[in-house]
Amino acid sequence: MSNILLIEDNEAIIMGLEYLFTNNGYNVRVARSAGQANEILDQAKEAGRSDVTGKYHITEMNKDIAKHNAAEKYNTSVEAGDVWNIDIVILDVMLPDGDGFSLCRKIKADDIAPVIFLTAKDEEKDVVMGLELGADDYVIKPFRNMELLSRIKNVLRRNRSGNELTYADLKMDVDIRKLYKADNEIKLTKLEFEILKILLQNPKKVFTREEILSHIWDSAGNFVNDNTLTVTMKRLREKIGDKEGNIIVTVRGVGYRLSD
């Protein structure tokens, strides 16, 4: 299920699109201003994603925004500490405190997610500007619902290159940062994802704890201590159904590897 960040200030359009997207299998988050959008995008950048998918970390700062959206029934309830992927951004040009062109420039500079402009700005110069800024598509209001859904599917398809890692019944799509076990999605934190990724990328290698810690430091940009690694590994094993350590094997005195 893909996640849409909708940046739009018109309440009637928000209600219609939220209904359209959720009834066609998408999750939706709403930013009603450039300020709210910038906060969400900054969180995505800080998450340090490596591919096309951004991470919206719900913190105390943006918790109020999430609760407001939930109260307005444009959002599901989220709590501080939750992580939310941004798979695609639907972006209006005219916002009460800024413009969508500046937001598109930011999204593309930080490589957060593909962008579709959805706007009443229909002059050729505006369309050209949006596309030259890197937008993946430009849809003019008023729009047709099924056409918009088709354009979203096409953009998502183009931005998923199929960079997959597999092991037994586990399948990791690196490009969209998702893990599946027997075709069921397993939600991982960033650290859990990074640890499992390096193991899947090197299935015959024994990684020392120091090597894993060094990799996590490099990818996340934050210090991770030895105790955090132990706790994260325990939670990762639980999520992939490996409480006994039969998939991720502990090599005593050394580190971890995948089982043969």
SVG drawing of the C-alpha trace seen along z (x, -y; Angstrom):
<svg xmlns="http://www.w3.org/2000/svg" viewBox="-16 -33 51 57">
<polyline fill="none" stroke="black" stroke-width="0.4" points="0.0,0.0 1.6,-3.3 1.6,-6.5 0.6,-9.8 1.7,-13.2 -1.0,-15.6 0.0,-19.3 -3.2,-21.3 -5.1,-24.1 -8.5,-23.8 -10.7,-21.8 -13.2,-20.6 -10.4,-19.2 -8.7,-17.6 -11.9,-15.8 -12.5,-14.6 -8.9,-13.4 -8.7,-11.8 -11.9,-9.8 -10.6,-8.9 -7.1,-7.8 -8.2,-5.8 -10.9,-4.0 -8.3,-3.0 -5.9,-1.5 -3.6,-4.5 -2.7,-5.9 -2.9,-9.7 -1.2,-12.5 -2.2,-16.1 -0.2,-19.3 -2.4,-22.4 0.4,-25.0 4.0,-25.3 5.0,-25.5 3.4,-22.1 4.9,-20.6 8.4,-21.9 8.2,-20.3 7.3,-16.9 9.9,-17.2 12.6,-18.1 11.7,-15.0 12.0,-12.9 15.4,-14.4 16.7,-13.8 15.6,-10.2 18.5,-9.7 16.7,-7.6 18.9,-6.2 16.4,-5.8 13.1,-7.2 11.1,-6.9 11.1,-9.5 10.5,-8.8 8.1,-11.0 9.0,-10.6 6.1,-11.8 7.8,-13.8 6.4,-16.0 6.8,-19.0 4.6,-17.6 2.4,-15.5 -0.1,-18.4 -0.3,-18.6 -1.0,-14.8 -3.6,-15.1 -5.3,-18.0 -5.5,-15.9 -6.8,-13.0 -9.5,-15.1 -10.5,-16.4 -10.8,-12.8 -8.2,-13.4 -5.7,-11.1 -5.4,-8.0 -4.3,-8.5 -0.6,-8.6 1.6,-8.9 5.0,-10.3 7.7,-7.9 5.8,-6.5 7.4,-6.3 5.6,-7.0 6.9,-6.5 6.4,-9.1 6.0,-7.2 4.7,-10.2 3.8,-13.8 0.7,-15.5 1.5,-19.2 -0.5,-22.4 1.4,-25.4 -0.6,-28.1 -0.4,-27.8 -1.4,-30.3 2.2,-30.8 4.4,-29.9 4.4,-28.2 4.6,-24.7 7.5,-25.4 9.8,-26.0 8.6,-22.9 9.2,-20.8 12.8,-22.2 13.3,-21.1 11.8,-17.7 14.0,-17.0 17.1,-18.4 16.8,-16.1 15.6,-13.2 12.6,-12.5 9.9,-11.2 8.4,-11.6 6.1,-14.7 2.9,-15.3 1.7,-18.9 -2.0,-19.2 -2.9,-22.9 -5.1,-25.5 -1.9,-27.2 -2.4,-26.2 -0.2,-28.6 2.5,-27.0 5.3,-28.8 4.0,-27.3 3.8,-23.8 7.3,-24.1 8.7,-25.5 7.2,-22.6 8.6,-20.0 12.0,-21.6 12.2,-21.6 11.9,-17.8 8.2,-17.1 7.2,-13.7 3.9,-14.9 1.7,-18.1 -2.1,-17.8 -4.3,-20.8 -7.5,-21.5 -10.2,-20.7 -9.1,-17.1 -10.6,-13.7 -10.4,-11.2 -9.5,-8.1 -7.0,-9.9 -5.3,-11.2 -5.1,-7.7 -3.7,-6.4 -1.0,-9.1 -0.1,-8.3 0.3,-4.6 2.5,-5.3 4.8,-7.6 5.1,-5.1 5.9,-2.3 8.6,-4.4 10.2,-5.2 10.5,-1.6 13.5,0.0 13.1,3.4 16.3,3.5 15.4,6.5 17.2,8.7 15.8,12.1 16.5,14.8 14.2,17.8 10.7,16.2 12.1,12.7 12.1,10.1 13.5,6.6 12.7,3.9 15.6,1.5 14.3,-1.2 11.0,-1.7 12.5,-0.5 10.0,2.3 10.3,5.8 8.0,8.7 7.8,12.2 5.7,14.6 4.2,11.5 3.1,9.9 4.7,6.5 6.8,6.3 7.2,2.8 10.8,2.1 12.5,-0.9 15.4,-2.5 18.0,-0.8 16.3,2.6 16.1,2.1 19.8,1.1 21.0,4.1 19.0,6.6 20.0,5.0 23.7,5.4 23.2,9.0 21.1,9.7 23.6,7.9 26.4,10.2 24.7,13.5 27.9,15.5 29.8,12.9 30.2,12.8 29.8,9.2 31.4,8.1 29.4,6.0 31.9,3.2 31.3,3.4 27.5,3.2 27.8,0.3 30.0,-1.5 27.6,-1.0 24.6,-2.2 26.6,-5.3 27.4,-6.0 23.9,-5.5 21.9,-7.2 24.3,-9.9 23.7,-9.3 25.7,-7.5 24.4,-4.0 25.9,-2.2 26.4,1.5 23.4,1.9 21.1,0.3 22.4,2.8 21.5,5.7 18.0,4.4 17.5,3.6 18.7,7.1 16.3,8.7 13.3,6.7 14.3,7.4 14.4,11.1 11.0,11.0 9.5,9.1 10.8,11.7 9.8,14.7 13.3,15.5 13.2,15.5 15.4,18.6 18.1,17.1 17.8,19.6 17.8,16.9 20.2,14.3 22.8,16.5 24.9,15.2 28.5,16.1 29.7,16.0 32.5,13.7 32.4,12.3 29.0,11.0 26.2,12.1 25.6,13.8 22.7,15.3 22.2,19.0 23.3,21.3"/>
</svg>
